[in-house]
Amino acid sequence: MRRTRFGCLTSKTARAVWQGLFWGLTLLLGLAPPSAPAWGIRLKDIAAFKGVRPNQLIGNGLVVGLNGTGDGTNVDFNTQELANFLMQLGINASRDKLKVKNIAAVAVTAVLPPFARVGSRIDVLVSSLGDAKSLQGGTLLLTPLKGVDGQVYALAQGPVSVGGFTAGGAAGGGVTKNHPTVGRIANGATVEREIPFDLAGKEEFTLSLRDADFTTSQRIVKAINHHLRGSFAHSRDGGTVTIKLPPEYRERAVSLLASLENLEITPDTAAKVVIDERNGTVVMGANVRLSTVAIAHGNLMVQIKERPRVSQPLPFSQGETTVVPDTAVTVKEGENRLMVLPEGVSIGQVVQALNAIGVTPRDLIAILQAIKAAGALQAELEII
């Protein structure tokens, strides 16, 4: 056996030991190998190809089999629709004599996904149109679903699944859980007509960004051209990118679109602060910056307590016992210091600084509006 400076270890084993020591010291000293570049977002998550989109369908129908929780007699279109349905079955019934509580007029909606073929199944949403109390246990009768062009694209029918219930007594009291007047039918509609969209023969595709941005549009163009090794993509505007089909993909358009939609893009967004004053919600993007500004927010609290006191007359004074109001008013103002935020601070520093002076979300709304009015908020302020 060949001896080395490690005693009876072979040169091969010694080399392995040295490599282990090297990488151990590297990790301890923070000299790890260079990290991988920052990952982006798939193209399919920020944009969509023009024409590849869902379509809305709607229809009106009847839900039957309800246990007395259907529409009342005040819903005229309910009895008219039931009379029309019975007439289709060969039963001539007068709408004036139809007084049933086990049916409900409903609106039926569905979403027809792109490339849906005849015979495929889609989910439907059933919503009460009248004053029905619950759709629990009901069955939707055959209902045609139409598009905006008036054509029938699907037929819906089946038992309605309601994620709630309602129960009550004869005296009028009751318990209701969730929303029993809206239900779903999983795979409750069958597609009867297809929306034409053929990829064959297309020489150009249009990509529509969900959030228009010129920088993001240019990054998409560069990524596509780099992937195709040519100048095939062009930015029409901040929200549209046109892609010419390379000759080698004339018969393989689906393969091209599949490879493009998985490209990783780093989108760019404008700095924006969104405020909802109704519930005190504030959402700020990561690239929100402030110019140098000083902030002092005074919190004034006024508390009024009303405590009625009973005033007893002195003995033998022929007085009467009366109730005398005792009002206590307390005014308290927070002692907050003036805080200076330097120029270019990030959103994390802004939140940390504002929390330091004890602001609430509603206080933050007033502060941000004041900072924007002072011209120190370098972001769009949107109030919803």
C-alpha positions as CSV (number, residue, x, y, z in Angstrom):
1,M,0.0,0.0,0.0
2,R,1.3,3.4,-0.9
3,R,1.8,5.7,2.1
4,T,1.1,9.4,2.0
5,R,1.2,12.3,4.5
6,F,-2.1,10.9,5.9
7,G,-0.4,7.7,7.0
8,C,-1.9,4.6,5.4
9,L,-4.4,6.5,3.2
10,T,-4.0,6.2,-0.6
11,S,-3.5,9.2,-2.8
12,K,-7.1,8.8,-4.1
13,T,-8.5,8.8,-0.6
14,A,-6.4,11.8,0.4
15,R,-7.7,13.7,-2.6
16,A,-11.3,13.0,-1.5
17,V,-10.5,14.2,2.0
18,W,-8.9,17.4,0.7
19,Q,-12.0,18.1,-1.5
20,G,-14.3,17.6,1.5
21,L,-12.2,20.0,3.6
22,F,-12.2,22.6,0.8
23,W,-16.0,22.6,0.3
24,G,-16.6,22.6,4.1
25,L,-14.4,25.6,4.5
26,T,-16.1,27.2,1.5
27,L,-19.5,26.9,3.1
28,L,-18.2,28.1,6.5
29,L,-16.6,31.2,5.0
30,G,-19.6,32.0,2.8
31,L,-17.8,31.4,-0.4
32,A,-20.4,29.1,-1.9
33,P,-20.5,28.6,-5.7
34,P,-22.4,31.3,-7.6
35,S,-26.1,31.1,-7.2
36,A,-28.5,30.5,-10.2
37,P,-30.0,33.6,-11.8
38,A,-33.3,34.8,-10.5
39,W,-36.3,32.9,-12.0
40,G,-39.1,34.6,-13.8
41,I,-42.7,34.0,-14.5
42,R,-44.0,31.8,-17.2
43,L,-45.3,33.6,-20.3
44,K,-48.7,31.8,-20.0
45,D,-49.2,33.4,-16.6
46,I,-48.9,37.0,-17.8
47,A,-50.3,36.8,-21.3
48,A,-52.6,34.8,-23.6
49,F,-52.8,34.1,-27.3
50,K,-55.6,36.0,-29.0
51,G,-58.6,33.9,-29.7
52,V,-57.8,31.3,-27.0
53,R,-60.3,32.4,-24.4
54,P,-63.4,31.1,-22.7
55,N,-66.9,32.2,-23.6
56,Q,-69.9,32.8,-21.4
57,L,-73.2,30.9,-21.7
58,I,-76.6,31.6,-20.1
59,G,-80.1,30.2,-20.0
60,N,-83.1,30.1,-17.8
61,G,-84.8,27.0,-16.5
62,L,-86.8,25.3,-13.8
63,V,-85.6,23.4,-10.7
64,V,-88.1,20.8,-9.5
65,G,-88.4,18.5,-6.5
66,L,-88.0,21.2,-3.8
67,N,-89.6,20.4,-0.4
68,G,-91.8,23.5,-0.2
69,T,-88.9,25.9,-0.6
70,G,-89.7,27.0,-4.1
71,D,-91.1,30.2,-5.5
72,G,-94.3,31.7,-4.1
73,T,-97.4,32.7,-5.9
74,N,-96.1,36.3,-6.5
75,V,-93.6,35.1,-9.1
76,D,-95.6,35.2,-12.3
77,F,-92.9,34.1,-14.7
78,N,-92.4,30.9,-12.7
79,T,-96.0,29.6,-13.4
80,Q,-95.7,30.8,-17.0
81,E,-92.5,28.8,-17.5
82,L,-94.0,25.7,-15.9
83,A,-97.1,26.0,-18.1
84,N,-94.9,26.2,-21.2
85,F,-92.9,23.2,-20.0
86,L,-96.1,21.1,-19.5
87,M,-97.4,22.1,-22.9
88,Q,-94.2,20.7,-24.5
89,L,-95.0,17.4,-22.8
90,G,-98.6,17.5,-24.2
91,I,-100.2,18.6,-21.0
92,N,-102.5,21.6,-21.3
93,A,-102.6,23.4,-17.9
94,S,-103.9,26.8,-17.1
95,R,-101.3,29.0,-15.4
96,D,-103.9,30.4,-13.1
97,K,-104.4,27.0,-11.4
98,L,-100.7,26.2,-11.0
99,K,-99.8,26.9,-7.4
100,V,-96.9,24.6,-6.6
101,K,-94.1,25.4,-4.1
102,N,-91.7,22.7,-5.2
103,I,-90.4,24.5,-8.2
104,A,-88.1,27.5,-8.7
105,A,-87.3,29.6,-11.7
106,V,-83.5,29.8,-12.0
107,A,-80.8,31.4,-14.2
108,V,-78.2,28.9,-15.5
109,T,-74.7,30.1,-16.4
110,A,-71.6,28.2,-17.6
111,V,-68.2,28.9,-19.1
112,L,-67.4,27.3,-22.4
113,P,-63.6,26.7,-22.4
114,P,-61.5,27.1,-25.5
115,F,-61.2,24.1,-27.7
116,A,-64.2,22.5,-26.1
117,R,-65.5,19.7,-28.4
118,V,-69.0,18.3,-29.0
119,G,-69.8,15.9,-26.3
120,S,-67.5,17.3,-23.6
121,R,-68.9,18.2,-20.2
122,I,-68.8,21.5,-18.4
123,D,-69.9,22.7,-14.9
124,V,-73.0,24.9,-14.6
125,L,-74.0,27.4,-11.9
126,V,-77.7,27.6,-10.9
127,S,-79.1,30.8,-9.2
128,S,-82.7,31.5,-8.1
129,L,-84.6,34.2,-10.0
130,G,-87.6,34.4,-7.7
131,D,-88.2,34.2,-4.0
132,A,-87.3,30.6,-3.4
133,K,-85.9,29.9,0.0
134,S,-83.6,27.0,-1.0
135,L,-82.6,24.9,-4.0
136,Q,-81.6,22.0,-1.8
137,G,-82.6,18.6,-3.2
138,G,-83.8,20.0,-6.5
139,T,-83.2,18.9,-10.0
140,L,-82.6,21.2,-13.0
141,L,-84.8,20.3,-16.0
142,L,-83.3,20.3,-19.5
143,T,-82.1,23.9,-20.2
144,P,-80.5,25.2,-23.4
145,L,-77.5,27.5,-22.8
146,K,-76.9,30.2,-25.4
147,G,-74.1,32.5,-26.3
148,V,-74.3,36.2,-27.0
149,D,-75.1,35.3,-30.7
150,G,-78.3,33.5,-29.6
151,Q,-77.0,30.1,-30.7
152,V,-77.3,27.1,-28.3
153,Y,-73.9,25.8,-27.4
154,A,-74.7,23.4,-24.5
155,L,-77.6,21.6,-22.8
156,A,-77.8,21.5,-19.0
157,Q,-79.6,19.1,-16.7
158,G,-79.1,17.3,-13.4
159,P,-79.4,17.4,-9.6
160,V,-78.3,20.7,-8.0
161,S,-75.7,20.6,-5.3
162,V,-76.1,23.3,-2.7
163,G,-73.4,24.1,-0.1
164,G,-75.9,25.2,2.5
165,F,-79.4,24.6,3.9
166,T,-82.3,26.4,5.4
167,A,-84.7,25.1,8.1
168,G,-87.6,26.7,9.7
169,G,-90.8,26.2,11.8
170,A,-94.4,27.2,11.3
171,A,-94.0,30.2,13.6
172,G,-91.5,31.8,11.2
173,G,-88.3,31.2,12.9
174,G,-85.5,29.3,11.1
175,V,-81.8,28.7,10.5
176,T,-79.9,29.3,7.3
177,K,-76.4,28.2,6.6
178,N,-74.3,29.6,3.7
179,H,-76.3,30.5,0.5
180,P,-78.9,27.9,-0.3
181,T,-80.4,29.7,-3.3
182,V,-77.3,29.2,-5.5
183,G,-76.0,25.7,-6.5
184,R,-73.7,23.9,-8.9
185,I,-74.0,20.9,-11.1
186,A,-70.6,19.3,-11.7
187,N,-70.3,18.3,-15.4
188,G,-74.0,19.2,-15.7
189,A,-73.9,20.5,-19.3
190,T,-73.0,18.8,-22.6
191,V,-71.4,20.8,-25.3
192,E,-73.5,20.7,-28.5
193,R,-71.8,23.3,-30.6
194,E,-68.1,24.2,-31.0
195,I,-66.6,27.6,-31.3
196,P,-64.5,27.6,-34.5
197,F,-60.8,28.2,-33.9
198,D,-58.3,26.5,-36.2
199,L,-54.5,26.8,-35.8
200,A,-53.8,25.3,-39.2
201,G,-52.9,27.8,-41.9
202,K,-52.1,30.6,-39.5
203,E,-48.9,32.5,-40.3
204,E,-49.1,35.0,-37.4
205,F,-50.2,34.9,-33.8
206,T,-51.0,37.7,-31.4
207,L,-50.1,37.7,-27.7
208,S,-52.1,39.9,-25.4
209,L,-50.6,40.9,-22.0
210,R,-52.9,40.8,-19.0
211,D,-51.2,44.0,-17.6
212,A,-50.0,46.2,-20.4
213,D,-46.4,47.4,-19.9
214,F,-43.9,48.5,-22.5
215,T,-40.9,47.1,-20.6
216,T,-42.6,43.7,-20.1
217,S,-43.6,43.7,-23.8
218,Q,-40.0,44.3,-24.9
219,R,-38.7,41.6,-22.6
220,I,-41.2,39.1,-24.1
221,V,-40.0,40.0,-27.6
222,K,-36.3,39.5,-26.7
223,A,-37.1,36.2,-25.0
224,I,-39.1,34.8,-28.0
225,N,-36.5,36.0,-30.6
226,H,-33.7,34.4,-28.5
227,H,-35.7,31.2,-28.3
228,L,-36.5,31.1,-32.0
229,R,-33.0,32.4,-33.0
230,G,-34.4,35.0,-35.3
231,S,-36.5,38.2,-35.5
232,F,-40.0,36.7,-35.4
233,A,-41.6,38.6,-32.6
234,H,-42.4,42.4,-32.6
235,S,-44.0,44.6,-30.0
236,R,-47.1,46.4,-31.4
237,D,-47.7,48.3,-28.2
238,G,-47.4,47.9,-24.5
239,G,-50.1,45.2,-24.4
240,T,-49.7,43.3,-27.7
241,V,-46.9,41.2,-29.2
242,T,-47.2,39.7,-32.7
243,I,-45.3,36.5,-33.6
244,K,-44.7,35.3,-37.1
245,L,-44.7,31.6,-37.5
246,P,-41.2,30.3,-38.5
247,P,-41.2,28.1,-41.7
248,E,-40.1,25.0,-39.8
249,Y,-43.3,25.3,-37.6
250,R,-45.8,25.6,-40.4
251,E,-47.3,22.2,-39.6
252,R,-46.4,22.3,-35.9
253,A,-48.0,25.4,-34.5
254,V,-49.2,23.7,-31.3
255,S,-45.6,22.6,-30.6
256,L,-44.4,26.2,-31.1
257,L,-47.1,27.7,-28.8
258,A,-46.4,25.1,-26.1
259,S,-42.7,26.0,-26.1
260,L,-43.3,29.7,-26.1
261,E,-45.9,29.8,-23.2
262,N,-43.3,28.1,-20.9
263,L,-40.7,30.8,-21.5
264,E,-39.7,32.6,-18.2
265,I,-40.2,36.3,-18.3
266,T,-39.4,38.9,-15.6
267,P,-42.4,41.3,-15.8
268,D,-42.0,45.0,-14.8
269,T,-44.8,46.9,-13.1
270,A,-45.3,50.5,-12.2
271,A,-45.1,51.6,-8.6
272,K,-48.6,51.7,-7.2
273,V,-50.4,52.0,-3.9
274,V,-54.0,50.7,-3.7
275,I,-56.2,51.9,-0.9
276,D,-59.7,50.6,0.1
277,E,-61.1,53.2,2.5
278,R,-64.2,51.1,3.2
279,N,-62.4,48.4,5.1
280,G,-59.0,50.1,5.7
281,T,-56.9,47.9,3.3
282,V,-53.6,49.2,2.0
283,V,-51.6,47.3,-0.6
284,M,-48.2,48.6,-1.8
285,G,-45.9,47.2,-4.5
286,A,-42.3,46.3,-3.8
287,N,-41.0,49.1,-6.0
288,V,-42.7,52.0,-4.2
289,R,-40.2,54.6,-3.1
290,L,-40.4,57.9,-1.2
291,S,-38.6,61.2,-1.5
292,T,-37.3,62.7,1.7
293,V,-40.3,63.6,3.9
294,A,-41.0,64.2,7.6
295,I,-44.0,62.6,9.1
296,A,-45.8,63.3,12.4
297,H,-49.3,61.9,12.9
298,G,-51.4,62.9,15.9
299,N,-54.0,60.5,17.2
300,L,-56.8,62.3,18.9
301,M,-59.3,60.2,20.9
302,V,-62.5,61.6,22.4
303,Q,-64.4,59.3,24.8
304,I,-67.9,60.1,26.2
305,K,-69.4,58.0,29.0
306,E,-73.0,58.5,30.1
307,R,-73.8,57.1,33.6
308,P,-77.2,57.9,34.9
309,R,-77.3,58.4,38.7
310,V,-80.3,58.0,41.0
311,S,-80.9,61.1,43.2
312,Q,-82.7,60.3,46.4
313,P,-84.4,63.2,48.3
314,L,-83.6,63.9,52.0
315,P,-85.9,62.2,54.5
316,F,-89.1,64.0,55.2
317,S,-88.3,66.5,52.5
318,Q,-91.3,65.6,50.4
319,G,-89.0,65.3,47.4
320,E,-89.1,62.8,44.6
321,T,-86.6,60.2,43.4
322,T,-85.2,61.3,40.1
323,V,-82.6,60.0,37.6
324,V,-79.8,62.5,37.0
325,P,-77.5,62.1,34.0
326,D,-73.7,62.0,34.7
327,T,-71.6,62.7,31.6
328,A,-67.9,62.2,31.6
329,V,-65.8,63.5,28.6
330,T,-62.2,62.3,28.2
331,V,-59.9,63.7,25.5
332,K,-56.6,61.9,24.9
333,E,-54.0,62.8,22.2
334,G,-51.1,60.5,21.4
335,E,-47.6,61.9,21.9
336,N,-46.0,60.9,18.6
337,R,-42.6,62.3,17.4
338,L,-41.7,63.7,14.1
339,M,-40.0,61.1,11.9
340,V,-37.9,61.8,8.9
341,L,-37.9,59.2,6.0
342,P,-34.8,59.6,3.8
343,E,-35.1,59.6,0.0
344,G,-35.3,56.2,-1.8
345,V,-36.5,54.1,1.2
346,S,-38.1,50.8,0.2
347,I,-41.6,49.6,1.1
348,G,-40.2,47.5,4.0
349,Q,-38.5,50.5,5.5
350,V,-41.7,52.6,5.0
351,V,-43.8,50.1,6.9
352,Q,-41.2,49.7,9.6
353,A,-41.0,53.4,10.1
354,L,-44.8,54.0,10.2
355,N,-45.2,51.1,12.6
356,A,-42.7,52.8,14.8
357,I,-44.9,55.8,15.3
358,G,-47.9,53.5,16.0
359,V,-50.1,54.1,13.0
360,T,-53.2,51.9,12.2
361,P,-54.2,50.9,8.7
362,R,-56.7,53.8,8.6
363,D,-54.1,56.2,9.9
364,L,-51.8,54.9,7.1
365,I,-54.4,55.8,4.5
366,A,-54.5,59.4,5.6
367,I,-50.6,59.5,5.8
368,L,-50.2,58.1,2.3
369,Q,-52.7,60.6,0.9
370,A,-50.8,63.5,2.6
371,I,-47.4,62.2,1.4
372,K,-48.8,62.0,-2.2
373,A,-50.2,65.5,-1.9
374,A,-46.7,66.7,-0.7
375,G,-45.2,65.1,-3.9
376,A,-43.0,62.7,-1.9
377,L,-44.8,59.4,-2.9
378,Q,-43.2,58.3,-6.1
379,A,-46.0,55.9,-7.1
380,E,-49.5,56.0,-8.4
381,L,-52.1,56.2,-5.6
382,E,-55.3,54.4,-6.5
383,I,-58.4,54.5,-4.3
384,I,-61.0,51.8,-4.8
